[in-house]
Amino acid sequence: MFKIVKKETLTEGTTLFEVEAPEIAKRAQAGQFIILRLHEYGERIPLSLADFDPEKGTLTLVVMALGKTTHEFSAYETGDTILDVVGPLGHATPIEKVGHVIVVGGGFGAAPLFPVAKAYKKAGNKITAILGARNKDLLIFEDRLASVCDEVLVSTDDGSKGHKGLVTEVLHKEIERNKVDLVMAVGPAIMMKFVSLTTKPFGIKTLVSLNPIIIDGTGMCGGCRVTVGGETKFACVEGPDFDGHQVDWDLLMGRQGLYQAEEKHAFERYQCRLVEQGEKLRETVGRSQGGGKNQD
């Protein structure tokens, strides 16, 4: 069992958890991920590491409530326990001193960028972070990234904070204004695709952290397969970081939607169970308060 020692609401629908996992925390590196199972009947889901503390023996996980398991996890509280946490998995992001590194985070992707930016800074690089979200209320980890970056630039779709528009527009301006040696992007596949298209004409090395379907985390199931440079790769054991200029983005995005119908069905069943549990609770409370007794 793995105990939750901290819960923090970051935005509506996005929650930060600190989980006790000392053996994993001792070995974890920037760019890696874990796979967890909430309880005996739960599914296995991958989560990128948003931070780790070997001294405290904790992992920081950020969860966006999108499907059945992430909604269920978001309802957990400090003191609750998780049945299984496996990791660290995947290769760590290759960290070296290269000069000027720009890290680009789309929405939820800002969280796993934090340990990466911290590691690049520790290696002696200049770090610029570009964060994007639909609006300012959905931005996460801005303050944390500011603590390890030389500059943090913000882009929102509605212009409620920073640049009004896309992160790629901000990135293009930075590339034209400054020498950039490496770009690292984490976020939705469509965002990472266009970050890679933005940097390619300039010949800037671009790493992306891919987010295909991951089930077993060992490369055996094949669910995480992606095409990079015309070759099949297994993201869970050969990634998750790859050369963004070599990724077959259209194939990746097509595979990400393979189980949408099943995911929708599982979420609907979960919602129905919550309604049933609520009705049973109201009945129990009503009886305890005398609602079921003859009042004549």
C-alpha positions in Angstrom: 0.0 0.0 0.0 1.2 3.5 -0.8 -0.1 6.3 1.4 -1.2 9.7 0.1 0.5 12.3 2.4 -0.6 15.5 0.6 -3.5 16.6 -1.7 -3.7 20.0 -3.4 -6.2 21.3 -5.9 -4.4 23.1 -8.7 -7.3 24.0 -10.9 -10.8 22.7 -11.3 -10.4 19.1 -12.3 -6.6 19.0 -11.7 -5.2 17.7 -8.5 -1.7 17.2 -7.0 -0.9 14.2 -4.8 2.3 13.4 -2.9 2.5 9.7 -2.3 4.9 7.7 -0.1 7.0 5.5 -2.2 10.6 5.6 -0.8 12.1 2.9 -3.0 10.8 4.5 -6.2 11.8 8.0 -5.1 15.4 6.9 -4.5 15.8 5.7 -8.1 13.5 8.2 -10.0 14.9 10.6 -12.6 13.5 13.4 -14.6 11.3 12.3 -17.5 10.3 8.9 -16.0 6.8 7.7 -15.1 5.0 5.2 -12.9 2.0 2.9 -13.3 -0.6 2.7 -10.5 -3.6 0.7 -9.7 -5.9 2.3 -7.1 -7.5 -0.9 -5.8 -8.0 -4.6 -6.5 -10.6 -3.9 -9.2 -8.9 -0.8 -10.7 -7.2 -0.5 -14.1 -3.5 0.3 -14.6 -2.8 3.9 -15.6 0.5 5.6 -16.3 1.4 8.9 -14.7 4.4 11.1 -15.4 6.5 12.1 -12.3 5.9 15.8 -11.5 8.6 15.6 -8.9 10.2 13.2 -6.4 12.0 13.6 -3.1 14.5 10.9 -2.2 14.9 12.3 1.3 11.2 12.4 2.1 10.6 9.2 0.1 7.7 10.8 -1.9 6.5 11.1 -5.4 4.5 14.0 -6.7 1.8 13.1 -9.2 -0.6 15.4 -11.0 -4.0 14.0 -12.0 -6.4 15.6 -14.5 -9.9 14.1 -14.1 -10.8 13.0 -17.6 -11.8 9.4 -17.4 -13.1 6.8 -14.9 -9.9 6.2 -13.0 -8.7 9.8 -12.9 -12.0 10.9 -11.6 -11.9 8.2 -9.0 -8.3 9.0 -8.0 -9.2 12.7 -7.7 -11.7 11.8 -5.0 -9.0 10.3 -2.8 -7.9 12.3 0.2 -4.8 12.7 2.4 -4.4 9.5 4.4 -5.9 7.2 1.7 -3.8 4.4 0.2 -3.2 3.2 -3.3 -2.8 -0.5 -3.8 0.0 -0.6 -6.5 2.6 1.9 -7.7 5.2 0.5 -10.1 8.3 2.4 -11.2 10.3 4.3 -12.1 9.6 3.3 -15.7 10.9 4.5 -19.0 14.3 6.1 -19.8 15.2 9.4 -18.0 15.4 12.5 -20.1 19.0 12.8 -21.3 20.4 15.8 -19.3 23.6 17.6 -20.4 24.9 21.1 -20.7 24.0 22.3 -24.1 23.4 26.1 -23.6 19.9 27.5 -24.0 17.0 25.1 -23.4 13.4 26.0 -24.0 10.8 23.7 -22.3 7.3 23.9 -23.7 4.3 22.7 -21.6 0.8 22.4 -22.9 -1.8 22.5 -20.1 -1.3 19.4 -17.9 2.2 18.9 -19.6 3.7 21.7 -17.4 3.8 19.3 -14.4 6.2 16.6 -15.8 8.3 19.5 -17.2 9.2 20.7 -13.8 11.8 17.9 -12.9 13.2 18.1 -16.4 13.7 21.9 -16.2 15.2 21.5 -12.8 17.7 18.9 -14.0 18.7 21.0 -17.1 19.2 24.0 -14.9 21.3 22.0 -12.4 23.5 20.9 -15.4 24.3 24.6 -16.1 21.9 25.5 -18.8 19.9 28.7 -19.4 16.2 27.7 -19.2 13.2 29.4 -20.7 9.7 27.9 -20.1 6.8 28.5 -22.3 3.4 27.4 -20.8 0.1 27.3 -22.6 -3.5 26.8 -21.6 -7.0 27.7 -22.7 -7.2 30.4 -20.0 -5.2 31.7 -17.0 -7.3 29.6 -14.6 -6.1 26.4 -16.2 -2.4 27.2 -15.9 -0.4 24.9 -13.5 3.1 24.8 -12.1 3.9 28.4 -13.3 5.4 29.3 -9.9 7.3 26.0 -9.6 8.8 26.4 -13.0 9.7 30.0 -12.3 11.8 28.8 -9.3 14.1 26.8 -11.6 13.9 28.7 -14.9 15.5 31.9 -16.0 12.3 33.1 -17.7 8.7 31.8 -17.9 6.5 32.9 -20.8 2.7 32.3 -20.8 0.3 31.9 -23.7 -3.5 31.6 -23.3 -6.0 30.9 -26.0 -8.3 33.7 -24.8 -5.5 36.2 -23.9 -6.5 36.2 -20.2 -2.8 36.0 -19.3 0.4 36.5 -21.4 0.3 36.1 -25.2 -3.1 35.6 -26.8 -2.6 32.6 -29.1 -0.5 29.5 -29.3 2.6 28.4 -27.6 4.2 27.8 -31.0 3.8 31.6 -31.8 5.8 32.4 -28.6 8.3 29.7 -29.4 8.9 31.1 -32.9 9.5 34.6 -31.5 12.0 33.3 -29.0 13.9 31.3 -31.7 14.1 34.4 -33.8 15.2 36.6 -30.8 17.7 34.2 -29.1 20.0 31.3 -29.9 18.3 28.1 -28.9 20.2 24.9 -28.5 17.4 22.4 -27.5 13.6 22.4 -27.2 11.7 19.9 -24.9 7.9 19.7 -25.3 5.4 17.9 -23.1 1.6 18.1 -23.6 -1.1 17.1 -26.1 0.2 15.3 -29.1 -1.1 18.0 -31.5 0.8 20.7 -29.5 4.0 18.6 -29.6 3.6 18.0 -33.3 3.4 21.7 -34.1 6.3 22.5 -31.7 8.4 20.0 -33.7 7.2 21.6 -37.0 8.2 25.0 -35.6 11.7 24.0 -34.7 12.5 21.8 -37.7 13.3 24.6 -40.2 15.8 26.0 -37.7 17.5 22.7 -37.2 17.0 22.8 -33.4 17.1 19.5 -31.6 13.6 18.8 -30.3 12.7 16.2 -27.7 9.1 15.2 -27.0 7.6 13.0 -24.3 5.1 10.8 -26.0 1.8 9.8 -24.4 0.5 6.7 -26.3 -1.7 4.0 -24.7 0.5 2.3 -22.0 -0.8 -0.7 -20.1 1.9 -3.1 -18.8 4.9 -0.7 -19.0 7.3 -3.5 -20.1 6.8 -3.4 -23.9 5.1 -6.8 -23.9 1.5 -5.7 -24.7 2.5 -3.5 -27.6 -0.2 -0.9 -26.8 2.5 1.9 -26.6 4.0 1.3 -30.0 4.8 4.4 -32.0 6.6 5.0 -35.3 9.8 7.1 -35.0 12.1 7.5 -38.0 10.1 4.9 -39.9 10.7 2.3 -37.2 8.4 0.8 -34.6 9.3 1.8 -31.0 7.8 0.9 -27.7 7.4 4.2 -25.7 7.3 2.6 -22.3 10.7 0.9 -22.6 12.4 2.9 -25.4 11.0 6.3 -24.5 9.0 8.2 -23.5 11.3 10.8 -25.0 11.9 10.8 -28.7 13.1 13.1 -31.5 10.1 15.2 -32.3 11.2 15.6 -36.0 11.1 11.8 -36.5 7.7 11.0 -34.9 4.8 9.9 -37.1 2.3 12.2 -35.3 -0.8 11.3 -37.3 -0.4 7.6 -36.5 0.2 8.4 -32.8 -2.9 10.6 -32.6 -5.0 8.0 -34.4 -4.0 5.3 -32.0 -4.7 7.4 -29.0 -8.4 7.3 -29.9 -8.7 3.6 -30.3 -10.5 3.0 -27.0 -12.6 6.1 -26.7 -15.9 4.2 -26.9 -14.8 1.8 -24.1 -13.4 4.6 -22.0 -16.7 6.5 -22.3 -18.7 3.4 -21.3 -16.5 2.8 -18.3 -16.9 6.4 -17.2 -20.7 6.2 -17.6 -20.8 3.0 -15.5 -18.7 4.7 -12.8 -21.1 7.7 -12.7 -24.1 5.3 -12.4 -22.5 3.6 -9.4 -21.9 6.9 -7.8 -25.6 7.8 -8.2 -26.6 4.4 -6.8 -24.3 4.9 -3.8 -25.7 8.3 -3.2 -29.3 7.1 -3.2 -28.4 4.2 -0.8 -26.7 6.7 1.5 -29.8 9.0 1.5 -32.0 6.0 2.3 -29.8 5.0 5.2 -29.7 8.5 6.6 -33.5 8.9 6.2 -34.1 5.7 8.2 -31.6 6.7 10.9 -33.5 10.0 11.3 -36.8 8.2 11.6 -37.9 8.8 8.0 -38.9 5.1 7.7 -41.0 4.9 10.9 -44.8 5.1 11.2 -45.4 8.6 12.5 -49.1 8.0 13.4 
